[in-house]
């Protein structure tokens, strides 16, 4: 049975816990500190943050005070989407390490293939330049793995087919939830040995009132979030739920049940055509 401390093996043989704790939209200071502290107390050993979240220092404070061995925690942060140069990548990485109060991170990933204000624009050449820096960071040993986020198949192939590639991305963190599983990106990633991570695994709360999922959760005697997270894990993807209240943090760790093949097939056929909304009939 899967628990949050079971692991996926990345393409460089690094072990990554199957469930991470996300800190997107968690305010810096006490809110982030308490959320991460609660997560670590509840048993999470994979913490995800980003320079853009402006809460790396608060994450670092919680990690520092947790009284856990550094090697027991998988820490991931992200290069800002706006940074698209070699030198800028190195500088931002240094600032993230300093904010986190760490000598290394377990995973450092590009937040997006384009600056947020230019979503969808072509930055193929710049992403290769950034990846050159990411490879150097990896070779330095200060990032145990490097990867990407929000990269579609084209963006992945831009790196994978580049003659300057010496280190493959280990992960691609994408929006992924019941009804929105981005099959084409997952297929490209899996073919290259890239593990997919799922942010917003509950569609930022959009799934929580779905009657179809509620009925299925009742069948397994679990909560709807537990069902949604378990679905992601059984698809070979690593969910990154976030929560602030300790009760919700703890509930999201109880994933040691199995969705049967028939119900998995049903869930995989659901389609959320609107995005960020419930997916049931």
N, C-alpha and C positions, 0 to 999 in steps of 0.2 A: 504494500500500500504506500502511496505517495504522501510524504509530509513536506513541510516547507523547507526542511533541511536536506532532503534528497537533492541530487544534483544532476545537471546536464553537463556533459563533457564538451568543452569548446574545441575548436579545430586546432588549438595548440596544446591540447590535453589539460588545460586548466579546468577545474571543477567550479561550476556556478550553481548556487542554490536555485531550485526550480521556481521559487516564489520570491519576488523582491518586494520591498516596501518603498512605495513612491512618495515623493515630497513635493510634487508639482502643486501649485496653488496653496502651499502651506507657508504662512507668513514667517519671515525671519524673526528670530528671538525666541521667546518662551513657547510659542505655538509649535514651531519646528522642533525645538529642543525636547519638549514634552512628547511630541508624536514619535520621534525617533527613539527616545528613552523607553516609551511604552512598547514600541515594536521590538526592541532588543530584549526587554523583559519578557515579552510574550513568546520569544523564540526565533524571531526573524534574524537571519544572518546575512541578508543581502539588502543594502540600503542604496537607493538611487536618488541622485540629486543632479543639479546643473548650475553652472555659473549664472545662467539667465534667471534662475529661480531666486537669486540673491539670498539664499539661505545656507550656503556651504559652511559658513562659519558656525552657524547654529547646529548643523549636522555634525561638524567636527567637534564641537563642545560636547554633544551628547555621546559621541563615540569615545572621546577622551575620558569622560566620567563613567563609562559603562563598566569598567573593571573587567573587560573581556580581552583575551589575547588578540592582538592585531590580526594574526593569521586566521582567526576564527570568523572574521567578518569580511564579506565581499562588498567593497565600496566602489560605486560607479558614479562618475560625473561626466559632464558634457561640455564640449567646446561650443561657444556661442555660434549660432547660425550665421551671424554677420561676419565672423572671422574667416577670411578666405585667402590667407597668405601663409607662407612658411614661417616667417618670423612672428607673425601675429599668433599663430597656433602655439609656438613655443612659449611666448609670453603669457598667453591665457592659461596654459597648462601650469606654469609656475605659480600664477596667482591662485589657481584652484588648489594646488597642493598646500600653499601657505594658509589659505582660508580653512582648509580641512584639518590643518595641523598634522599632516601625514607625510611620510617619506615616499610613499607610493600609493597608487590606486590600483584596484584589481581590474578595472575596465574604464577606459577613456574613449568616449564616442563623439562623433560629429553630430551636433544637434539637428541639423537639417542640411539638405543639399543646396539650399539657396537662403539668402537673408529673408527673414519673415516678411518684410515689406515687398519682396519681389517673388513671392511664392509662385513656383512653376517656371521661373526663369532658368536659362541654361548656364550653369556654372561648372561645366565638365572640366575645363582646363584648370580652374581654380581648385576644384575638389581634388584633382591629382596633385597639385602643389601642396594642399593641406595634408593629403595622405603621405606625401614624402616626409613631412614633419611628424606625422603620427607614427610612421615606421621608425623614425629616429628616436622618438620617445619610447616606443616599445623596446627597441634595442638597448636603450639605456637602463632598462629594468625598472623604471619608475612608473610604468603602466604594465601590469601583467598581461593585459590584452587590450586590443584597440578595435573599435567598431564604428557603427554609424546608426543614425536614427532618421526616420522619415524618408529613407531612400527607397525609391521604387525600382523596378527591374532595370530600367535604363541606367539609373544612377549607380546601381550595384555593378552592372556590366561595364560601365565606364572605368571603374577601378579594376575589376577582375580581368579585363582584356588589355590593360595598360602594361607596356613592357617594363615600366619602372616598379611594378608590383613585386615586393619581396615578402610582405606579410599580408595575408588575407584578412578582411574584416572578420571578427569573431562573432559579432552579433549585429542584428538590425532591429532597432526598437521602433515599432509601428503601432498605429491605432488598430486595435483588434479586440473584438468581442462577439458574443453570440449574434449572428446575423450580419456581421461585418468582419470577414476573416481574410480579405485581400489575398485570395488564392494565388494569383499570378506572382505577387511579390514573394510569398512563402515558397512557391515552387522554385523560383530563381535562387532564393537564399539557401534552401535545403540542398539543392544540386551542388552548391559551392561549399557545403559544410558549415553554413552560417546559421547560428541559432537565432530564432525570432523571439523577441520580447514584446509583450503586449502592454502598451499603456492605455489608460482609460478602459480597463477590462469590464467595467460596469457601464460603459458609455456615459461617463460622468453622471451616473445616477439614472440615466434614461431607461435602464432595464428594470429598475426596482419596482415599478408598478405593473409589470407585464403579467397578465393573467395566465398566459400559456406557460411561462417559466415558473410562476408561482405554483401551478398545479404539478409540474414536474418536480419541483423542489419538495413539495409535500410528499410525493411518492417515495422519495429517498430520505425523508425525515431530516432535511437540511434546510438552511436558509437559501433564499434566491441568490445572494452573493456567493455563497459556498458552491452552489450548483454552477454558476457562471465561471467561477475560477477553476473548478475541477474540469469543466469542459475544455478550457484553454490548455490545462496541463496535459490532458489526455490527447490533445492534438499535437503534443510535442513542443508547445510554446510556453514561455515563462511569463506569467502574469505579474503585474506590478500594481497591486491594489494600494490605495492610501486610505487612511482613517485617522481620526484624532481621538475619539473616545476609546478608552481602554477596552470596553466591552466589544466594540466593533473590530478593534485591532486583534483581539483574542479570537473572536468568531471566525475571522478570515484565515486563521491558522489551522482550522479543523477541516482538513481536506482529505482525510484518509478513508474515502469511500470510492466506489467505482460506479460510473454511469455505464449501463449496459450498451451493447453494440447497436441495438435498435434505436435507443434514445439518442445516442451520439449521432447516428445517421440522420435522425429527425432534426436535431439541433443544427447540424451542419448544412441542412437544406434551407433553414430559415434565412430570409433576406431582409435586411433593414434598408429599404430603398431611400428613406428620407435622411438617414444619418443622425446619430445621437438621439434616437427615439426608440420607444418600445418596438419589439419585432414580432410579437405574437399575432395570431389570426384575429 
